[in-house]
């Protein structure tokens, strides 16, 4: 990987970080991981209580990149065809015509995704993994880039349908906004005293630039020692008595991709074990289930267990 390519990725990430930071105050790490997901072509699950800025973060990312954006409010009466599209009979032309659904976009905000029925949730499975949609025997490729940013409230249970393991595993990271500190919340009050800063947010990255950065991230070198480290982490979650469900191969690949993206954002063309540690919790916490727990288990419990895994797996040393 060339020096100018690394610099391009780092500068693009910095531009996005600064721009989104004009709207989201005091959450630099969450913004950083959101940008990381976009650079790695990964879908994002924003999970937190209402009013912490989940939807605002998704909108700020979409407004910062000159891509097509759609927002869908997930409700129990939302139909799969509203997402994937439907064939209808055009009387004027005398033939069936395909009308594209909301999924045909670059960035999709799936607001309160766990309010939709399992049938509607399942319509996202194919497009999130294979970047294509199949309707009535025909397959339609998704536009590039394609990113799903889903939000959900982990506290509210009535009228919701918990995401199954297969759906959760397709999300690249799970992020939590959390409450802002006092100074950050004071800045938010000042920002919104007269206007909403989101409405004034400008695009700072083009669609072509984001695609180029995604291509460069894939070129970051992952040495054999780091690959062995990734495998050891995954295998420990599968063999440990703490977990009923360990990390899947898809999760191992996602962890490697995230480490590549993190290294590029730090200005390096090679991955270190510290890069793996920096992104491990966000990439793996929603892909494991603790023994005796269910999908409603707390994020902190999973992160504590994963922290024990990281502490038990020997960290390799590797020359550049």
C-alpha positions in Angstrom: 0.0 0.0 0.0 1.4 3.4 -1.0 1.9 6.3 1.3 -0.5 8.6 -0.6 -3.2 6.0 -0.3 -2.8 5.7 3.5 -2.8 9.5 3.7 -6.0 9.7 1.6 -7.8 7.3 3.9 -6.7 9.2 7.0 -7.6 12.6 5.7 -11.0 11.4 4.5 -11.7 10.0 8.0 -10.6 13.2 9.6 -12.9 15.3 7.4 -15.8 13.1 8.3 -14.9 13.1 12.0 -14.8 16.9 12.1 -18.0 17.4 10.1 -20.1 14.9 12.1 -18.6 16.4 15.3 -20.3 19.7 14.5 -23.6 17.9 15.3 -22.7 15.1 17.7 -20.9 16.5 20.7 -18.6 14.6 23.1 -18.8 11.3 21.3 -15.6 11.2 19.3 -15.1 7.4 19.8 -18.6 6.5 18.6 -18.1 8.8 15.5 -14.7 7.2 14.9 -16.2 3.7 14.9 -19.1 4.8 12.7 -16.6 6.1 10.1 -14.6 2.9 10.5 -17.7 0.9 9.5 -18.3 3.1 6.5 -14.7 2.6 5.4 -15.1 -1.2 5.8 -18.4 -1.5 4.0 -20.0 -2.6 7.3 -23.5 -2.2 8.6 -24.1 -0.4 12.0 -26.4 -1.2 14.8 -27.0 1.8 17.1 -28.5 0.6 20.4 -29.4 2.9 23.1 -32.2 4.6 25.0 -34.3 7.2 23.2 -33.1 10.8 22.8 -29.3 10.1 22.8 -28.7 11.0 19.2 -28.8 7.6 17.3 -30.9 8.9 14.4 -29.0 12.2 14.4 -25.7 10.4 14.0 -27.0 8.3 11.1 -28.3 11.5 9.4 -25.1 13.3 10.0 -23.1 10.5 8.3 -25.5 10.5 5.4 -25.3 14.3 4.9 -21.5 14.3 5.1 -21.3 11.9 2.1 -22.8 12.7 -1.2 -24.7 9.4 -1.5 -28.4 8.6 -1.9 -30.1 8.3 1.5 -33.4 6.8 2.6 -35.0 6.6 6.0 -37.6 3.9 6.9 -39.5 3.9 10.2 -39.8 0.3 11.1 -43.3 -0.6 12.4 -45.3 -3.8 12.9 -47.3 -3.1 9.7 -44.2 -2.5 7.5 -44.3 -5.0 4.6 -41.2 -6.7 3.1 -42.2 -5.4 -0.4 -41.9 -1.8 0.8 -38.2 -2.5 1.4 -37.3 -4.8 -1.5 -39.8 -3.6 -4.1 -42.7 -5.2 -6.0 -43.7 -6.1 -9.5 -46.9 -4.4 -10.6 -48.9 -4.6 -13.8 -48.6 -1.5 -16.0 -51.8 -1.3 -18.0 -50.4 1.4 -20.3 -47.4 -0.8 -21.4 -49.2 -4.1 -21.0 -46.5 -5.7 -18.9 -45.2 -6.1 -15.3 -42.8 -3.5 -14.1 -40.6 -3.6 -11.1 -40.9 -0.8 -8.6 -37.8 -0.5 -6.4 -38.2 -0.4 -2.7 -36.4 1.6 0.0 -33.4 -0.7 0.0 -32.3 0.7 -3.3 -30.1 3.4 -1.9 -26.6 4.0 -0.6 -27.3 4.7 3.1 -30.4 3.3 4.6 -31.5 4.4 8.1 -33.6 1.6 9.6 -35.2 3.4 12.5 -36.3 1.2 15.4 -35.6 -1.9 13.5 -36.8 -4.2 16.2 -40.4 -2.9 15.9 -40.8 -4.6 12.5 -42.0 -8.2 12.3 -39.5 -11.1 11.8 -40.8 -11.4 8.2 -39.9 -7.8 7.4 -36.6 -8.1 9.2 -35.7 -11.1 7.1 -36.0 -9.1 3.9 -32.7 -7.4 5.0 -30.7 -10.6 5.2 -29.8 -11.0 1.6 -29.0 -7.4 0.8 -26.9 -6.9 3.9 -24.7 -9.9 3.2 -24.7 -10.4 -0.6 -25.4 -6.8 -1.7 -28.3 -8.0 -3.9 -32.1 -8.4 -3.7 -34.2 -11.2 -5.2 -37.8 -10.6 -6.1 -40.0 -13.0 -8.0 -37.0 -15.0 -9.3 -35.1 -11.9 -10.5 -31.9 -10.6 -8.8 -31.1 -7.0 -8.6 -27.6 -5.8 -7.5 -27.3 -3.1 -4.8 -25.7 0.2 -5.5 -22.2 0.8 -4.1 -21.6 1.8 -1.4 -24.5 0.2 0.5 -24.7 0.7 4.2 -27.5 -0.1 6.7 -27.6 2.0 9.9 -30.2 0.5 12.2 -31.3 1.9 15.5 -33.1 0.1 18.4 -34.1 0.8 22.0 -32.8 -2.1 24.2 -35.0 -1.0 27.1 -38.5 -1.2 25.5 -39.7 -4.7 25.1 -43.5 -4.4 24.5 -44.4 -4.4 20.8 -40.8 -5.3 19.7 -39.3 -8.3 18.0 -35.8 -9.0 19.1 -33.3 -9.4 16.2 -32.3 -13.1 15.7 -28.7 -14.2 15.8 -28.5 -14.4 12.0 -29.6 -10.8 11.7 -27.3 -9.5 14.4 -24.3 -11.3 12.9 -24.7 -9.3 9.7 -24.1 -6.0 11.5 -20.4 -5.1 11.4 -20.5 -3.2 14.7 -22.8 -2.5 17.6 -22.4 1.0 19.0 -24.0 2.7 22.0 -24.2 6.5 22.2 -24.7 6.8 25.9 -25.5 10.1 27.7 -23.2 13.0 27.0 -21.2 14.6 29.8 -22.2 18.0 31.2 -19.9 20.1 29.0 -21.0 18.3 25.8 -24.6 18.6 26.7 -24.1 22.3 27.4 -22.6 22.7 23.9 -25.6 21.0 22.5 -27.9 23.5 24.2 -25.9 26.4 22.7 -25.8 24.8 19.2 -29.6 24.3 19.1 -30.6 27.6 20.7 -31.6 29.1 17.4 -31.1 26.5 14.6 -30.5 22.7 14.2 -26.9 22.3 13.2 -27.9 19.2 11.2 -29.8 21.3 8.7 -26.7 23.3 8.0 -24.3 20.3 7.7 -22.5 20.2 4.3 -21.2 17.3 2.3 -17.4 16.9 2.7 -16.8 13.5 1.0 -18.0 12.4 -2.4 -19.4 8.9 -3.2 -16.3 8.2 -5.4 -13.9 9.2 -2.6 -15.6 6.8 -0.2 -15.4 3.9 -2.6 -11.8 4.7 -3.3 -11.1 4.7 0.5 -12.9 1.4 0.9 -10.7 -0.1 -1.8 -7.5 1.2 -0.1 -8.5 -0.2 3.3 -8.6 -3.7 1.9 -4.9 -3.3 0.9 -3.7 -2.9 4.5 -1.4 -5.8 5.3 -2.4 -8.4 7.9 0.6 -10.6 8.9 0.4 -14.3 9.8 1.0 -13.6 13.5 -2.0 -11.2 13.6 -4.2 -13.7 11.7 -3.2 -16.4 14.3 -4.2 -13.9 17.0 -7.6 -13.3 15.4 -8.2 -17.1 15.2 -7.1 -17.6 18.8 -9.7 -15.0 20.0 -12.5 -16.6 18.0 -11.6 -20.1 19.0 -11.5 -19.1 22.7 -15.0 -17.8 22.6 -16.1 -21.1 21.0 -14.4 -23.3 23.6 -14.9 -21.2 26.7 -17.5 -22.3 29.2 -18.6 -18.6 29.4 -20.3 -18.6 26.0 -23.3 -20.5 24.7 -22.6 -19.0 21.2 -19.1 -18.1 20.1 -17.8 -15.9 17.3 -18.7 -17.1 13.8 -16.3 -17.2 10.9 -18.1 -14.1 9.6 -17.3 -12.4 12.9 -13.6 -13.3 12.6 -13.5 -11.8 9.1 -15.3 -8.7 10.3 -12.7 -8.3 13.1 -9.9 -8.5 10.6 -11.6 -5.9 8.3 -12.1 -3.6 11.2 -8.5 -3.9 12.3 -7.4 -3.1 8.7 -9.6 0.0 8.7 -8.4 1.1 12.2 -4.8 0.8 11.1 -5.5 2.9 8.0 -7.2 5.6 10.0 -4.1 5.7 12.3 -1.9 6.2 9.2 -0.4 2.7 8.9 -0.4 0.1 6.1 -0.1 -2.9 8.4 -2.2 -4.2 11.3 -1.0 -4.5 14.9 -2.5 -6.6 17.7 -3.5 -3.2 19.3 -5.7 -2.5 16.3 -7.5 -5.8 16.9 -8.0 -4.9 20.6 -9.2 -1.4 19.7 -12.2 -2.6 17.7 -12.8 -6.0 19.3 -15.7 -5.1 21.6 -17.8 -3.2 19.0 -17.3 -6.0 16.4 -17.8 -9.1 18.6 -20.1 -8.2 21.5 -23.3 -8.7 19.6 -22.0 -11.9 18.0 -21.7 -13.9 21.2 -24.3 -15.2 23.8 -23.3 -15.9 27.3 -24.1 -19.2 29.0 -27.5 -19.0 30.6 -28.4 -15.8 28.8 -30.5 -14.8 25.9 -30.4 -12.1 23.2 -31.6 -9.5 25.8 -28.4 -9.8 27.8 -26.6 -6.6 28.6 -23.8 -5.3 26.4 -21.6 -4.8 29.4 -21.8 -8.5 30.4 -20.6 -9.6 26.9 -17.8 -7.0 26.9 -16.6 -8.1 30.3 -16.5 -11.7 29.1 -14.7 -10.7 25.9 -12.3 -8.7 28.0 -11.4 -11.9 29.8 -10.8 -13.6 26.5 -8.5 -10.8 25.3 -6.6 -11.1 28.6 -6.2 -14.8 28.2 -5.0 -14.9 24.6 -1.3 -14.3 24.2 -0.5 -11.2 22.2 1.9 -11.9 19.3 5.0 -9.8 18.6 5.6 -9.1 14.9 8.2 -7.1 13.0 6.9 -4.7 10.4 
